[in-house]
Amino acid sequence: LVLSPPGSVDIIIELMQMYRDKVDIFLRCLSLMRLLAAKRRRAAIIVAVPLAVRRLTSIQSILNRKATMERKLAAKRRRAGTDKPSPVIQSAEQLKSLLSTLGAAAASSAAAPSK
């Protein structure tokens, strides 16, 4: 149902891009994408959207840089005794998981014989 309207994947990815710094909104969009990608057929639909994986990879790259900085700050906070979990690191890890799922779907659809 979510994948039915044209451009729905692009809209979700656009929301992820716009709200990557608003963790609660970003994680909801990411959860929706992960739910959609849970089935191979739907993951193949997402992968087939032009530039979808490329845009998600770009978002992941930005989040990875932020997560690296967060880890460095967390190490300093741990030494100071004021450490708390980072939502940026959680976002980066979950997006990595989604891209892994989509990569597997792309590989399986590329390996499947055409009818």
C-alpha positions as a Python dict, from the first residue, in 0.01 Angstrom:
ca = {
    (1, 'L'): (0, 0, 0),
    (2, 'V'): (278, 246, 88),
    (3, 'L'): (473, 154, -224),
    (4, 'S'): (168, 189, -451),
    (5, 'P'): (168, 566, -512),
    (6, 'P'): (437, 680, -756),
    (7, 'G'): (718, 862, -581),
    (8, 'S'): (642, 725, -234),
    (9, 'V'): (996, 590, -186),
    (10, 'D'): (1141, 923, -301),
    (11, 'I'): (922, 1107, -50),
    (12, 'I'): (1032, 886, 240),
    (13, 'I'): (1399, 926, 142),
    (14, 'E'): (1349, 1303, 110),
    (15, 'L'): (1206, 1311, 462),
    (16, 'M'): (1506, 1111, 586),
    (17, 'Q'): (1739, 1363, 422),
    (18, 'M'): (1554, 1667, 557),
    (19, 'Y'): (1516, 1531, 910),
    (20, 'R'): (1841, 1340, 957),
    (21, 'D'): (1919, 1571, 1251),
    (22, 'K'): (1573, 1523, 1407),
    (23, 'V'): (1632, 1172, 1533),
    (24, 'D'): (1272, 1084, 1622),
    (25, 'I'): (1140, 1171, 1273),
    (26, 'F'): (1441, 1018, 1099),
    (27, 'L'): (1408, 690, 1288),
    (28, 'R'): (1037, 666, 1207),
    (29, 'C'): (1110, 709, 836),
    (30, 'L'): (1395, 461, 862),
    (31, 'S'): (1172, 211, 1044),
    (32, 'L'): (916, 241, 766),
    (33, 'M'): (1184, 180, 501),
    (34, 'R'): (1318, -119, 693),
    (35, 'L'): (968, -261, 725),
    (36, 'L'): (913, -216, 351),
    (37, 'A'): (1249, -373, 270),
    (38, 'A'): (1184, -675, 492),
    (39, 'K'): (1022, -864, 202),
    (40, 'R'): (1239, -931, -102),
    (41, 'R'): (976, -826, -352),
    (42, 'R'): (924, -489, -183),
    (43, 'A'): (1299, -440, -136),
    (44, 'A'): (1340, -496, -511),
    (45, 'I'): (1082, -222, -574),
    (46, 'I'): (1282, 18, -354),
    (47, 'V'): (1609, -72, -526),
    (48, 'A'): (1446, -14, -865),
    (49, 'V'): (1370, 350, -778),
    (50, 'P'): (1630, 562, -959),
    (51, 'L'): (1896, 694, -720),
    (52, 'A'): (1725, 553, -407),
    (53, 'V'): (2023, 348, -288),
    (54, 'R'): (2262, 626, -388),
    (55, 'R'): (2068, 883, -182),
    (56, 'L'): (2048, 647, 117),
    (57, 'T'): (2422, 584, 89),
    (58, 'S'): (2482, 958, 87),
    (59, 'I'): (2275, 1000, 404),
    (60, 'Q'): (2466, 712, 560),
    (61, 'S'): (2796, 878, 476),
    (62, 'I'): (2691, 1197, 653),
    (63, 'L'): (2563, 1004, 955),
    (64, 'N'): (2882, 797, 971),
    (65, 'R'): (3091, 1115, 991),
    (66, 'K'): (2865, 1249, 1266),
    (67, 'A'): (2876, 914, 1448),
    (68, 'T'): (3256, 916, 1439),
    (69, 'M'): (3257, 1261, 1598),
    (70, 'E'): (2998, 1144, 1854),
    (71, 'R'): (3213, 844, 1948),
    (72, 'K'): (3510, 1074, 2010),
    (73, 'L'): (3294, 1302, 2224),
    (74, 'A'): (3151, 1001, 2408),
    (75, 'A'): (3501, 885, 2496),
    (76, 'K'): (3573, 1226, 2645),
    (77, 'R'): (3240, 1221, 2831),
    (78, 'R'): (3313, 874, 2968),
    (79, 'R'): (3641, 999, 3109),
    (80, 'A'): (3453, 1292, 3261),
    (81, 'G'): (3174, 1061, 3385),
    (82, 'T'): (2894, 1231, 3188),
    (83, 'D'): (2839, 975, 2911),
    (84, 'K'): (2496, 921, 2756),
    (85, 'P'): (2389, 716, 2449),
    (86, 'S'): (2407, 889, 2112),
    (87, 'P'): (2102, 877, 1883),
    (88, 'V'): (2325, 964, 1585),
    (89, 'I'): (2519, 641, 1627),
    (90, 'Q'): (2192, 446, 1648),
    (91, 'S'): (2065, 614, 1330),
    (92, 'A'): (2386, 535, 1141),
    (93, 'E'): (2378, 169, 1246),
    (94, 'Q'): (2013, 122, 1150),
    (95, 'L'): (2065, 286, 811),
    (96, 'K'): (2362, 56, 750),
    (97, 'S'): (2132, -239, 819),
    (98, 'L'): (1873, -109, 569),
    (99, 'L'): (2137, -63, 299),
    (100, 'S'): (2263, -415, 362),
    (101, 'T'): (1910, -550, 314),
    (102, 'L'): (1864, -349, -6),
    (103, 'G'): (2203, -463, -134),
    (104, 'A'): (2101, -826, -86),
    (105, 'A'): (1773, -759, -269),
    (106, 'A'): (1959, -593, -556),
    (107, 'A'): (2200, -884, -581),
    (108, 'S'): (1923, -1143, -581),
    (109, 'S'): (1718, -957, -841),
    (110, 'A'): (2026, -917, -1062),
    (111, 'A'): (2100, -1288, -1031),
    (112, 'A'): (1739, -1391, -1104),
    (113, 'P'): (1678, -1495, -1464),
    (114, 'S'): (1451, -1268, -1671),
    (115, 'K'): (1119, -1400, -1792),
}
